[in-house]
């Protein structure tokens, strides 16, 4: 989508549609909405007075100007912002998404809009502009790579012009709009990676895409093949990959790596994403129902790759590293088995209780590798447990952390982006559940507290740096389209990680 920002009055825009807004509990029209209402001869007030439009959040109505000399656009779209006291960035995103979807259904390709909530809604101008652009792009996302013909109603919203009447706010609007576009591009990349089927999105494919974005975004990229992993002693990751004909890959992406000797003293923010590109469960095979959804088991990897593209595009000052252990979990004569014992890169041994608990194994080696960077903090993302879905459903991501400050920063980032997290405990009692009589630990602690015992295993490899684990099993993909999230891969975690990184970078810039 082409995004532009200009100074002017929205009622004078010559696009296919112009967009203004109304709060549900504010009777007096003001600002651009009042100007458009006046130019249209009171059309907005009339639909408000009749009760046809209440201003409920996400409600839209399309009006057709009666005098095209005064309102030159073909349509006036009014979107509801809900109650003013409840209006926040998520409300701004949902309002923008509602408009974008309505316009796409109408076949509109070019629209001019004001920023929702930058003045009347008391939101920071740049944040409100970012929300407008982000949601417009994400709400109109489509994945039709494998369709021989474009589906009906597939006209894309091609151009969004943000019209700002206050020249003093133009710089902030442009800054926010650019950030929204760059972050949304990272989310769309993650969605694409998730939505590709397992026969396309193999570990090798993920590595190729990582190299591609590194070239386009000035990232440093290194790919480890299986011999290199074997030399490092990554027995947990290689144990999982043993049953697949597709070779595993270990992806390292770096942003803003300090040159020369300074690199050894830099403490990067480090992201780790589970990259199981297809998960059959292995010998502990899953049921056949919905097994096709297991192409989404690399959603953590997709989030890290998408976030790394976005932080590079944003030009953040902080040194940031993304790690992706990528493999399939399949079964043949070479596949690892229940009862096997794997030696991880750290030297710790893991008894295999269930081969479908593979994500924690590949992350164990990735977290050990992460210690090489002496990180300031580590955040891993993984579609790790069905237990987390049972606990939190699809409304929040599970959070387990060893550091209260890092946990709070993730919760704040989640509240800001609408990618909410909910913290779970990590008491010693949970660690007791993964004790093994024949190895240092076992890879499953049973059904009780399954999301936490899985995290307890990861904690054994997280080192001394602040560490947080995000279980995105319930939030990574969706069975239905809603607001600015599509059916299929959601790209969850990209905006959350980027928000965390932006705040971290701002803090680094002040120090």
Residue pairs with C-beta under 8 A, 6 or more apart in sequence:
1 136
1 137
1 140
1 156
1 157
1 158
1 159
1 160
1 181
2 158
2 159
2 160
3 133
3 159
3 160
3 161
3 162
3 177
3 178
3 180
3 181
4 159
4 160
4 161
4 162
5 129
5 161
5 162
5 164
5 170
5 173
5 174
5 177
6 161
6 162
6 163
6 164
7 163
7 164
7 165
7 167
7 170
8 163
8 164
8 165
9 32
9 35
9 163
9 165
10 18
10 19
10 20
10 32
10 35
10 36
10 112
10 113
10 114
10 163
10 165
11 18
11 32
11 35
11 36
11 39
11 40
11 70
11 71
11 73
12 72
13 72
13 73
13 112
13 161
13 163
14 72
14 73
15 73
15 74
15 110
15 111
15 112
15 159
15 161
16 73
16 74
16 75
16 108
16 109
16 110
16 111
17 62
17 73
17 74
17 75
17 76
17 77
17 103
17 106
17 108
17 110
17 111
17 112
18 36
18 71
18 73
18 75
18 76
18 77
18 111
18 112
18 113
18 163
19 77
19 78
19 79
19 99
19 111
19 112
19 113
19 114
20 32
20 33
20 36
20 44
20 76
20 77
20 78
20 79
20 114
21 33
21 78
21 79
21 80
21 81
21 95
21 114
21 116
22 29
22 33
22 44
22 48
22 53
22 55
22 78
22 79
22 80
22 81
23 55
23 80
23 81
23 82
23 83
23 84
23 87
23 120
23 121
24 54
24 55
24 56
24 57
24 80
24 81
24 82
24 83
24 84
25 55
25 83
25 84
25 85
26 55
26 84
26 120
29 37
29 44
29 45
30 120
31 114
31 119
31 120
31 165
32 114
32 163
32 165
33 44
33 78
36 44
36 71
36 76
37 43
37 44
37 45
39 70
39 71
40 63
40 65
40 66
40 67
40 70
40 71
40 76
41 66
41 67
41 70
43 63
43 65
43 66
43 76
44 63
44 76
44 78
47 53
47 61
47 63
47 78
48 54
48 55
52 61
53 59
53 61
53 78
53 80
54 80
55 80
55 81
55 82
56 80
56 82
57 80
57 81
57 82
57 86
57 91
57 94
57 95
58 79
58 80
58 82
58 94
58 95
58 97
58 98
58 483
59 79
59 80
59 98
60 77
60 78
60 79
60 80
60 98
60 99
60 102
61 77
61 78
62 75
62 76
62 77
62 102
62 106
63 75
63 76
63 77
63 78
64 74
64 75
64 76
65 71
65 73
65 74
65 75
65 76
73 112
75 106
75 108
77 99
77 102
77 103
77 111
79 95
79 96
79 98
79 99
79 116
80 95
81 87
81 91
81 92
81 95
81 116
81 117
81 121
82 91
84 120
84 121
87 117
87 121
87 122
87 123
88 123
89 123
89 127
89 128
89 131
89 416
89 417
89 418
90 418
91 117
91 121
92 116
92 117
92 121
92 123
92 128
92 131
92 132
92 135
93 131
93 132
93 134
93 135
93 418
93 483
93 484
94 135
94 483
94 484
95 116
95 135
96 113
96 116
96 131
96 132
96 133
96 134
96 135
96 136
96 139
96 484
97 135
97 136
97 138
97 139
97 483
97 484
98 139
98 483
99 111
99 113
99 136
100 135
100 136
100 139
100 140
100 157
100 484
101 139
101 140
103 111
103 157
104 140
104 153
104 155
104 156
104 157
105 153
107 153
107 155
108 155
108 157
109 155
109 156
109 157
109 158
109 159
110 158
110 159
110 161
111 157
111 159
111 160
111 161
112 160
112 161
112 162
112 163
113 132
113 160
113 161
113 162
113 163
114 162
114 163
114 164
114 165
115 125
115 128
115 129
115 132
115 162
115 164
115 173
115 176
116 128
116 131
116 132
117 123
117 128
117 131
118 124
118 125
118 128
118 129
118 169
118 173
119 166
121 128
123 131
124 172
125 169
125 172
125 173
125 176
126 172
126 173
126 175
126 176
126 179
127 176
128 176
129 162
129 172
129 173
129 174
129 175
129 176
129 177
129 180
130 176
130 177
130 179
130 180
130 183
131 176
131 180
132 162
132 176
132 177
132 180
133 160
133 162
133 176
133 177
133 180
133 181
133 184
134 180
134 181
134 183
134 184
134 187
134 484
134 495
135 483
135 484
136 157
136 160
137 180
137 181
137 184
137 185
137 188
138 184
138 187
138 188
138 484
138 485
138 491
139 483
139 484
140 156
140 157
141 188
141 191
141 486
142 154
142 156
142 486
143 191
143 192
143 195
143 486
143 488
143 489
144 150
144 151
144 154
145 192
145 195
145 196
146 197
162 173
162 177
164 170
164 173
179 314
182 310
182 313
182 314
183 310
183 314
183 494
183 495
183 498
185 309
185 310
185 313
186 306
186 307
186 308
186 309
186 310
186 313
186 491
186 494
186 498
187 306
187 310
187 491
187 494
187 495
188 306
188 491
189 209
189 213
189 302
189 305
189 306
189 309
189 491
190 299
190 302
190 303
190 305
190 306
190 307
190 489
190 491
190 493
190 494
191 302
191 486
191 488
191 489
191 490
191 491
192 489
193 201
193 206
193 209
193 298
193 301
193 302
193 305
193 306
193 489
194 201
194 295
194 296
194 298
194 299
194 302
194 476
194 477
194 488
194 489
194 490
194 491
195 488
195 489
196 205
196 295
197 295
198 277
198 278
198 294
198 295
198 328
201 277
201 295
201 298
202 246
202 277
202 328
203 241
203 246
203 247
203 248
203 249
203 275
203 277
203 326
203 327
203 328
204 246
204 247
204 249
205 277
206 249
206 251
206 275
206 277
206 298
206 301
206 305
206 324
206 326
207 223
207 249
207 251
207 326
209 305
210 221
210 223
210 251
210 253
210 305
210 324
211 221
211 223
213 219
213 253
213 305
213 308
213 309
213 312
214 220
214 221
214 253
215 221
216 309
217 308
217 309
217 312
217 313
218 312
219 253
219 254
219 255
219 308
219 309
219 312
220 252
220 253
220 254
220 255
220 257
221 251
221 252
221 253
221 254
222 251
222 252
223 249
223 250
223 251
223 252
224 232
224 249
224 250
224 251
224 252
225 247
225 249
226 238
226 241
226 247
226 248
228 250
229 237
229 238
229 248
229 250
229 365
230 238
232 345
232 369
233 343
233 344
233 345
233 347
234 250
234 325
234 344
234 345
234 365
234 369
235 342
235 343
235 344
235 345
235 365
236 342
236 343
236 344
236 345
236 350
236 361
236 362
236 364
236 365
237 248
237 250
237 325
237 327
237 345
237 361
237 362
237 365
237 366
238 248
239 336
239 340
239 342
239 352
239 361
240 248
240 276
240 282
240 327
240 329
240 336
240 358
240 361
240 362
241 247
241 248
241 327
241 328
242 334
242 335
242 336
243 282
243 283
243 328
243 329
243 330
243 331
243 332
243 334
243 335
243 336
244 327
244 328
244 329
244 330
245 330
246 277
246 327
246 328
248 325
248 326
248 327
249 324
249 326
249 327
250 323
250 324
250 325
250 326
250 366
250 369
251 275
251 301
251 305
251 322
251 323
251 324
251 325
251 326
252 321
252 322
252 323
253 304
253 305
253 308
253 321
253 322
253 323
253 324
254 268
254 319
254 320
254 321
254 322
255 308
255 311
255 312
255 316
255 318
255 319
255 320
255 321
255 322
256 316
256 317
256 318
256 319
256 320
257 263
257 266
257 319
258 265
258 266
258 319
266 319
267 319
267 373
267 374
267 375
267 376
268 318
268 319
268 320
268 321
268 373
268 375
268 376
269 318
269 319
269 320
269 321
269 375
269 376
269 377
269 379
269 500
269 501
269 504
270 320
270 321
270 322
270 323
270 370
270 373
270 375
270 376
270 377
270 378
270 379
270 465
271 304
271 307
271 308
271 320
271 321
271 322
271 323
271 378
271 379
271 380
271 381
271 497
272 300
272 304
272 322
272 323
272 324
272 325
272 363
272 366
272 367
272 370
272 378
272 379
272 380
272 381
273 298
273 300
273 301
273 302
273 303
273 304
273 305
273 322
273 323
273 324
273 380
273 381
273 382
273 493
274 297
274 298
274 299
274 300
274 301
274 325
274 359
274 362
274 363
274 380
274 381
274 382
274 383
274 384
275 298
275 300
275 301
275 324
275 325
275 326
275 327
275 362
276 294
276 297
276 298
276 326
276 327
276 328
276 329
276 358
276 359
276 362
276 383
277 295
277 297
277 298
277 326
277 327
277 328
278 294
278 295
278 297
278 328
278 329
278 330
279 286
279 294
279 297
279 328
279 329
279 356
279 358
279 359
280 286
280 291
280 294
280 329
280 330
280 331
281 329
281 355
281 356
282 329
282 330
282 331
282 335
282 336
282 355
282 356
282 358
283 331
283 335
283 336
283 337
283 338
283 355
284 338
284 354
284 355
284 356
285 331
285 356
286 294
286 356
293 477
296 383
296 476
296 477
296 489
297 329
297 359
297 383
298 326
299 381
299 383
299 472
299 476
299 477
299 489
299 490
299 492
299 493
300 380
300 381
300 382
300 383
300 470
300 472
300 476
300 493
301 324
301 326
302 489
302 491
303 381
303 472
303 491
303 492
303 493
303 494
303 497
304 322
304 323
304 324
304 381
304 493
304 497
305 322
305 324
306 491
306 494
307 322
307 493
307 494
307 497
307 498
307 501
308 320
308 322
310 494
310 498
311 318
311 320
311 498
311 501
311 502
311 505
314 498
314 502
316 501
316 502
316 505
317 505
317 508
317 509
318 501
318 504
318 505
318 508
320 501
321 370
321 373
321 375
323 366
323 369
323 370
324 366
325 362
325 363
325 365
325 366
327 362
329 355
329 356
329 358
331 355
335 355
336 342
336 352
336 355
337 352
337 355
338 352
338 353
338 354
338 355
339 351
339 352
340 351
340 352
341 349
341 350
341 351
341 352
341 438
341 439
342 349
342 350
342 352
342 361
343 349
343 350
344 350
344 361
344 364
344 365
344 368
344 461
345 364
345 365
345 368
345 369
346 364
346 365
346 368
346 461
348 364
348 440
348 441
348 460
348 461
349 439
349 440
349 441
350 361
350 364
350 436
350 439
350 440
350 441
350 442
350 443
350 457
351 436
351 438
351 439
351 441
351 442
351 443
352 442
352 443
353 442
353 443
353 444
354 443
354 444
357 443
357 444
357 454
359 382
359 383
359 384
359 454
360 382
360 384
360 443
360 454
360 457
360 458
361 443
363 380
363 382
363 458
363 461
364 457
364 458
364 460
364 461
365 461
366 380
367 378
367 380
367 458
367 461
367 462
367 463
367 467
368 461
368 463
370 378
370 463
371 463
371 465
374 465
375 465
376 465
376 466
376 504
377 403
377 406
377 465
377 466
377 467
377 468
377 504
378 462
378 463
378 465
378 466
378 467
378 468
379 406
379 410
379 467
379 468
379 469
379 470
379 497
379 500
380 458
380 467
380 468
380 469
380 470
381 470
381 472
381 493
381 497
382 469
382 470
382 471
382 472
382 473
383 471
383 472
383 473
383 476
384 451
384 454
384 455
384 469
384 471
384 472
384 473
385 450
385 451
385 454
385 471
385 473
386 450
386 473
387 447
387 449
387 450
387 451
387 454
388 398
388 450
388 451
388 471
388 473
388 474
389 473
389 474
391 398
391 424
391 451
392 398
392 422
392 474
393 474
394 474
394 475
394 478
395 420
395 474
395 475
396 420
396 421
396 422
396 474
396 475
397 414
397 419
397 420
397 421
397 422
397 470
397 471
397 472
397 474
397 475
397 492
397 493
397 496
398 421
398 422
398 424
398 451
398 470
398 471
398 473
398 474
399 407
399 410
399 411
399 421
399 422
399 423
399 424
399 468
399 469
399 470
399 471
400 423
400 424
400 425
400 426
400 451
400 452
400 455
400 459
400 468
400 469
400 471
401 407
401 410
401 423
401 426
401 466
401 467
401 468
401 469
402 426
402 459
402 462
402 466
402 467
402 468
403 466
403 467
403 468
405 466
406 466
406 467
406 468
407 423
407 468
409 500
409 503
409 504
410 421
410 468
410 470
410 496
410 500
411 421
411 423
412 503
413 419
413 496
413 499
413 500
413 503
414 420
414 421
414 496
416 499
417 495
417 496
417 499
418 495
419 475
419 492
419 493
419 495
419 496
421 470
421 496
424 451
424 452
424 455
425 452
426 452
426 455
426 456
426 459
430 445
430 449
430 452
430 453
430 456
431 453
431 456
431 459
433 445
433 446
433 448
433 449
433 453
433 456
434 441
434 442
434 443
434 444
434 445
434 453
434 456
434 457
435 441
435 442
436 442
440 460
441 457
441 460
443 457
444 450
444 453
444 454
445 453
445 454
445 456
445 457
446 453
451 471
454 471
455 469
455 471
458 467
458 469
459 467
459 469
470 493
470 496
472 492
472 493
475 490
475 492
476 489
476 490
476 492
476 493
477 488
477 489
477 490
478 485
478 486
478 487
478 488
478 490
479 487
480 487
481 487
